[in-house]
Amino acid sequence: MEILRGNYESYPPHQLLKDNCAIILNDQNIAELRSVLAALFGPAGQSLLYAIGKMYGIYSYKRMLNSSTQSSLKIIEQIFRLKQEEGWGNIEICLENDELKNVVIKNSFESRYYYRTGKLTQGEKTSSNNLSEDPITQPQCFFLKGFLEGILSFNLQKNIHLNEIECIAAGYEKCIFLPKC
Ligand SMILES: [Zn+2]
């Protein structure tokens, strides 16, 4: 077995799995984890996901920056490409003259389980006192919102705050994030 060194994020997922350096959490596992967070902490569980995502975005970007000679924009593209290989979804950012216009995620790992089932898990319903079978109407990509904010804030050297305006969990075709003014 090869011993992987340095930045794990630069290795393709099959290599990480082969060398016992990663695990797979499927969409249902993630929905269950979210359900536990919601049951324990209520809406604060969403804030936890967001905060974890943001720190992870910053760490990811710093690790890539330390092990790369590429331009900062290329580093972001590299991170997004690796995340796509890991099944996170297809992330695209739109910049105009260094100004962030939007971020689009197709097939978000965080919401596609809800997209398929059309409902939140019981823990999440209970936490928000929403016991009806109404379809989801609010965006659900809290971790990814934090992840994107962490990476983009570090890259653009200013605080970026995003608003998810469309989400596949709420029945849209893709997840769209706009910068808050
Ligand atoms: Zn979403």
Residues whose N, C-alpha, C, O or C-beta is under 5 A from the ligand:
A	BS01	ZN	S108 S111 Q140 C141 E166 C167 I168 C175
